[in-house]
Amino acid sequence: MTALTSNSDGIQMPCVCVITGGLLSVDEKSVWHAIKKQFKQYRQSKHQWLETKIKIVSAEPVLLARIHSKTKMVKEYFTSPVENLPDLTEVVLIDEIAKQGLDFTTLTCDDLFHMNPSCVSKINKASVLFISTTLLHDLSELNAILSTLDKYNKRIVLGGALAGSLYKHWEGDSRVDILAIGYGEYLIPILCEWIKSDFTAIDPQNGKLTQSNQKTKFLFSALPSDKSLDFIERPRWNNLIKDKFYRKIAYESVRGCPYRCSFCNYPYLFNDKVFRMKSAQKIADDWEKYANEGVEYIVCLDSLFTMPKQRAEELCHLLIKRCVKLHWTCYARADDLRDLEFVKLMYKAGARQFQIGIESGSQVVLDAMNKRCTVESNYLAIQHCRLAGITSVVSVIVGFPEETEQTINETIQFLNHARPDFHFLATFSVRVEDVPILNEKNRKKYGLIKYDNPYTLAPYWKHATMSCEKVGTYVRQMNEYLITNKISLDGSIFYRQIDYYHPAYRDELLDFQYQCFYNHKIIRSTFDLMNKYVDKKLETDIKQIILR
């Protein structure tokens, strides 16, 4: 029978427990707790040594920063009043569930590994668990989450980004009732009717419902009738969760992407290949209402907020004309930021941070990525951000086909010349099957071999110019160079504080990073040993797979 709760009128309603978040994050409060979660995930993984290498390389600067003594300014920066912001997915889900007249509770994936009395009570109260996979990477993480819920014997619905790729090769799981793929705005009403029927009937309406070899049903949503997303109501951030008020919120105005960068699967999320967006008028209306409710900062989660440029310009003029007092951050293409007047207009409209996927300082690699962007555009974008007073946060991918030691050095020299405020370094990944670089034509062109493995976030690979055996070491060396030469700030160290950055902090924060790496020789040596051990394991594991 369905578990029921009573609303304010005493009417009993089914309750949905919404579970969001990732397994691990850069702002873990307890190192020991993070290790315990990692161990549970490790038990579910297979051929995970590249993933282990990536995590060790990522953990090193974060750990050094945690233990290093801090000046007064650095300490104040690290203790900035950061809001514990829920995922946009969580807010959208509970908003839609509330509209359908059902009760809800919320948990994070991290909560499941604590299982305190409050967490247990929420699970027991729920009729069904809605788990978002947006911040989960692979089946080993998903299975680690599911294993924490085994003893509760609850109905489970999976949705989100991982669900959108799983259905193509996953046979399902007896613990999962429904894998929901597509637009949540269409899926939630269908799922809520299923709950109200005491789980006896599910009508996909204009979507599709299929049955896997296991218990799991695959539910596909319909797609919008046109390219406009203006029909999507703004999520009610400050009306749903009791005793919570958010001055900083997340916002989404597009689905998909008009570009086809070879490494990116964003254009294919939501089981949809069409680029759809909200109008400038719709965004301005939403933001004005948020500002009137007390919101001060908006994080735009779109793949590209500056595309099309005409929409971005129109939005800026509307925000300025209406005197909407908001600051905001977004993802931006470098070639859009070549126009300094456009960048200044966005600053005037409230933009304070741009996240820019420069990806490489080598034109050869950029062309292989089909970035349709130049090294010069990347450089100008960073300089124009600095001139306009906007924080630049750049991302780099190391190890993409055509990558060599020479192109890595070109990227380092580019960053040395451009001097962005923050950097994030990532290794080339073949985890998501849909990306263009993994099509047959590109595999042949670049001699790319992928070892299929859905039980790790980093399946093994090699191509004509590099192997995954070396890529983690290159990332570690690049990050150390950027830190010890005081070129830019490691975004993983300052992840939660980036939105509070000011150029006046730059020199002292760069010096703090530098001291972290030079004042802890014993810990650095320990990481050296860990890396050597993992490198050997990775090399051996790859050889065993090749011989199979």
N, C-alpha and C positions, 0 to 999 in steps of 0.2 A: 504493500500500500504506500501511497505518497505521503511523505512527511509534511505536516501542515503547521503554519504559524498563523496567528490572528493579527489583523490590521487594527487600526484605531477604532473601527466600528464593531470590532469583535467578530468579523467575518474571517473564517479560516482560509488561508491561501497557501499554495505550495511555495517553497523557498528555494532559491537558486544561490549556490555559493560560487562566486566568480573568483578564479585564481589566476593571477597574472604575474609578470616578472620573469627574470632569468634565474638560472641555477647559481651563477657566480656574477659578481660585479666588482668594479674597481674600488668601490667604497665599502667593502666588507668591514664590519666593525670588529670582528674577532678572527684572527688568523687561524686559530684552532678550529673554529666552526667552519671556516672556508675549507680547511683541510679535510674535515669530516665529510662535507658535502662532495668534495672532489673524490674522496675514496669511494663513496657510494656510486658516483658516476663512473669511476674507473672500473668498478666491478661489472658494469654493464657494457663497457666499450670493447672494441677489438682493434688491434693494430693501431694503437693510440700514441705511438712515440713522437710523431710530428706534433700532435696536439699537446703532448706533455712539454715538448721543447718550446712551443709558442707560449704556453702558460708560465713556464719558468722565466723566460725572457721578459714577459710582461710583468711578472711579480717583482723582479729585482729592483727596478727604480721605485716602485710603490712602497716596498718594504723599507728601503733605505731612507726614503722621505719620512716615513712614519717614525723611525727611531732617531733621526738626526735632530739635534737641538735647533731651535728656531729663534730668530730675532723677534723683537716685539712686533714689527710690521708683518713678518711672515706668519707669526702665530695668529695675529688678528685676521690675516687673510684666510688662513685655514679654518678659522672659527667664524667665518662669515655666516650670517643667519640664513642658512640653506633650508629651503622648504622640503619636506619629505613628500615630493610630488608623486601622486599615483600615475600609472601609465594611462595615456589617452585611451587605450583599449579598454581599461577597466571602467573609465568614466562613460564611454560610449555604450558598453555592455549594460551597465546598471541603469543607465538612462533609458535604454530601449526596454529592458526588463520591467522597469517601473511603469513605463507607458502601457505595458501589457497587463498591468494589474497584479503582478507577482511580487512577493517579498524577495529580498536579496541580502546576502552578507558578502564580505570580501576578505580574501587572504592573498598573500604572495607565495610564490614557490619557496622562498626562504622560510616562511612560517611553517611549512610542512616538515622541515627538518628540526624544528624546535618542539612542535606538538605540545605546547603548553595547554592548560585547561581551557583557555579561551578559544584556541584553535580547534581543539577536539569538539568543543561545544558547537562551534559554527558548522563543522562537518556533519555532526550528528543531527543538527537542526535541518540540514539541507535535503531536499528531495533529489537534487541532481547537482553535479559539479560541472561548471563550465570552465575549462582550462584553456587559456590563451597560450599558443606556442610561438607568439611573435618574437620573444626573446630567448627561445630555446633553439639550439643549433642542429641537433641530430637525435637519433633514436636512443643513444646511450643516456643523454640528458632526460629525454622524455621518459624512458623506462625507470630511471632513478626517481623521477617524480611519481610515476604511477605506483612504484613499489612501496612508497610511503603511505599509500591509500588502500592497499590491498585488504587490510583487515576490516575496513569500514563497509565494504561491499556496496558502494554507491554507484548509481548510474553516472556515466561520464561522457561529456561532449568535448571534443577537441576542435579548436578553430585557430585562426591566425596564420602567419606566414609559413611556418613549417608544415602546417596542414595542407597548404596549397601546393607543396612539392611532394609530400609523402604519398598522396593518393596514386601517383603514377607508378610506384614500384613497391608499395607497402601492402602486405596481405591483410592488414588489420590486426586487432588484438582483442582477445576475449574480454578484456577489462574495459574496453572502449565501446560505448554504444553507437555513437555517431561521430564521424569526421566531417566537419562543416567547412565547405570550401566556397569562397567568394565574398559577396558583400554582406557584412554583418547586419546592415540596415534591413535587408530582405530576409536574412536567415533567422534573426531573433524572433520575429512574430511567428514564423513557422514552428520554431522550437518551443515557444511558449504555448502554442496550441497543442503541441504534442504532450507537454507537461500537464496541461489542463485536462487532457483526455485520459489521464492516469497512465500515460505512456502506451496507449493502445492504438493510436492512429497518428500517422504523420503524412501531411499533404505537401509535396514540394512545390505546389502551385505552378509557376512558370519555370521552375528550375528542374532538377533531376535527382532521382534517388536510386542508388544502386547498392547491391549487397556484396560484401567481400567474402573471401573464403572462410573468414572467421566470423565472429558475432557482429563486427562493426558494419554499420551502414554508412555509405558515403552520400552526403547531402550537398548538392551543388545549387547555388543561388542563381536566380535570373540575373541578367545584366541590364543596366540602364538603357532606356530607349534612345537616348542621344548622348552627346558629349558633355552635357552640363551636369554639374553636381549641386546645383543650387537647391535641389529638392531635399538635401540632407540638412536636417535641423541642427543648430549649434548645440553641442553637449552642455548640459547644465552643471557646470563644475561646482557651483556654490549652493546648489539647491537640494542635493541628493544625500550627502554624507553628513550626519548630525555632528555638530560641534566642530566642523571643519570649514575654514575659509582660505581660499587660495589666492594670493596676489600674483602668483606666477602660474601659468597654465600652458598646455600644449594645444596645438591647432593643426588641422590638416585641410588643405584646399585643393589637392590634386590626387588622382589615382593614376598610376602608370608613369610613363616618361616618353617624350617624343624622340629621345636619342636612343641609340642602340650600342652603348659601350660594351665591348666584348666580355667584360668580367661581371656585368651587373644583371641581376634578375628582376630588378624593380619594375621594368616595363611589363612583366608577365605575372605579377602578383594579382590576387583576387580572381584568378582564372580568367583574366581579361587582358587583351593585347591593345586595347584602345586607350589613348591618353585622354582623360576626362578632367575637368577642372571647374571650380567655382568662379563666378565672375568677380571682378573688382568691386562691384556694387554690393554683392552678397558678403564678401569678406569685410568690407568697410562697415556694413550694417552689424555684422556679428561682433566685430572688434569694438565698435562704439558702445554696444550694449554691455560687453564685458567691462569696458572702462568705466561705464556708469555704475556698474556693480562693485567697483573697487579693484579690479584686476589692474596690475601695473606692468606686467611683463609677459610676452607671448613667445613661446618657442615653436616655430613653424617646422613641422616634421616632413614637409614635402620633399620629394626627390629633387625638385628644382622649383624655387619660389620666384626666380627672376625670369622664368620662361612661361609664356611669351612676354617679352620685354614691355610691350604695349600695355598688357594687363597690370604689370608691376608699376609702371609709370602712372596709370590711371588710379590705382589704389593709393599711391603716395599722395597724389593731388587731392583725393577725397579725404584722406586722413588729416592732411594739413588744413584743408578748407573747413573741416568739421572740428578742428582743434582737439582731435582724439589724443589724449595724453597717455601714450603707451610706448614702452620700449620693446623691441622684438629682435629675434635672431632667426636666420634662415640658411638653407643651403643655396649656393649660388654658383653658376658657371663662370669660369674665369673670363671667357670672351665677352660675357655681358658686362663685366666689370672693367673692361677696357675704356669705357665711356666714363670719365671722371665726373662729369656733370650728373650723370645718372646715379652714381655712387653717392654724391653729395645730396641729391634729392632724397634718396632713401634714408640717409642720416637725418635729414630734416624731418622726415616722416616717422622717425623713431627707431630706425635700424641701428643696432649697436654691435652686432657680431655676424660675420659671414663664415660659414663652413664651406671650404672650397676643395674640391677633389682635384688637386694638381696631379696626383698619382705618380708622376715621374719627372725628372729633369732632363730626360732624353727624348728627343723628337722621334727617334726610331721606336722606342717603346710606346710612346703616345699614339703613334700611327698604328702599331700592332693592336693597341687597345680600341681602335676606332673612336678615339676621344673627340675627333674633329675640333681640336684645339691645339695651340702652339705653345712652346716653352715661353715665347715672348709674352703671350697673353697671360699665362700663369704669373709671370713676373710683374706685369703691369697691374694685374688684379690685386696682388699683395701691396704694391706701392700705393695704389689708389685707396685701398682700405686705410692705410696709415695716414695718408693726406686728409682723408675725410673724418678721421677719428673713430674708425670702425675696427674692432678686433678681428684679426684674421686667424682662422683655425684651419690648417691644411691637413689633408690625408695623403698618404703615400702607400703604394702597393709595391712590394719588393718580390721579385722572382717571376714576374709575368713573362710569357714567351718573348724572346729577343733580349731578355735581361742578361747582362754579363757583368763582370767586375768593372768594366769600363763604364757601362751605363749607370751602375750604382754610384760610381765616383762622380759622374755627371750630375746625378741627383743631389749628392752631397754638396757639390760646388754650387749648384743652383740655389739650394737652401742657404748656403753660406752667403751668397750674393743677395738673395731676396729678403732674408731675415723675417719670416712670418712670426706672429706672436706665439702660436701654439702649433704643435705637430702631433699627428697620430700615425704610427707606422703599422702596416699590416702585411702579412705574408700572402702571396698568391694562393688562392683557394680553388679547388675543383669540387667542392661539396655540393653545390647546386647544379643539377643536371641541365637546366634550361638555358644557361648562359651561352651566348654565341660562340665563345672561344672553344666550347666543347662540342660544337657541331663537327660533322665528319670532315668537311672541307678544311676547317682550321686545324683539326688534329693532324691531318696530313701535311698541311702547309708548315706547321711549326714542330713536327715530330713529337706531338704531345701525347703522352700516355698517362692515363688515369687508372688507379687501382680502386675500383668501386668498393665503397665501404660506408653504409649509412649509420654506422655505430661510432662515428667520431666526427668532430667538427673539421678535421683536417686529414682527409684521405691522401694517400701518397700519390706523387706525380713526378714526372720528369719530362723535359722537352729538349730540343736540340742544343740549347745554350745553358741550361741549368737543371739541377736536380733538387728535390725537396730536402735532401740530406744536408745541404749547405745553407738553405735560405734562412733558417732561424739564426744561424751565426752571423749572417750578413745584417739582419735586422738588429741584433744586439750590438754589433760593431758600429752601425750607422747611428743608433740612438746614443751610444756612448760618445761618439764624435760630436754630435749636435749638442750634447749636454756639457761636455768638458771644454768645448770651444765657445760656449755661451752663445750659440746661434739662435736657438728657440726653446720654448718651454715644452716639456713632455706633457701632453694632454692627459695621459693616464695618471700622472702625479696630482694634477690640479683639476681633475675631472669635475668635481662638484662646485668648484670655485670659479670656473671659467667665465660664467656670466657676470661675475663681480670684478673682473679684471679691469685695471686702469693702467695706461702706459707708464704712469709714474712708478708703478711697482716693478717694472720690467727688470731693471738692473739688479735689484736686491733678490728677486726671485731666481734670476739666472745664476747669481752667485750662490744661492741656497742649493740649487741643483748641483752645481759644481762641487760644493763642499760635501754633499751627500756621497758623491762617487769617490772622493779622495780621502775622506776621513774614516772610512770603515773597511780597512784592508782585509780584516779577517772574514767579514761577511762577503765581500767581493770574492775572496779566495774560495769560500764555500760554494758560491754560485758557479765559479769556474769549474770546480770538481763535479757539481751536479750537471752542468752542461756537457762536460766530457763524457760522463756516464750515459746520459741520454743520447748523445751523438752516436756512441758506440752501439747502443740498443737499437737506434733508428737504422743505422747502417746494416746491422745483422738482420733486422726484421724485413727490410726491403729486399735483401738478397734471398731470404727464404720465400718471399712472395714470388719473386722472379723465377725461382727454381721450381715452383709448384706446377 
